[in-house]
């Protein structure tokens, strides 16, 4: 089945967006860390806690999660810290 957008598994990590989990004090340095990265093809990789099953029954109307997708949660201040690194949409 073809979808309008597909993730490209050959894309590589290009640069972190925002601050690291350590800079935002979301890690002790020994555990997993949330993160946001720009890939070399322009896509964005988000590392967070997989809460797909927790939220599946609470999704707003019109929101779906395909079987090959996951809903991940990251700290709100991590996305806010990335804002300066995220370009505005172009018409």
Secondary structure, 3 states (H helix, E strand, C coil): CCCCCCCCCCCCEEEECCCCCCCCCCCCCCCCCCEEEEECCCCEEEECEECHHHHHCCCCCCCCCCCCCCCEECCHHHHHHHHHHCCCCCC
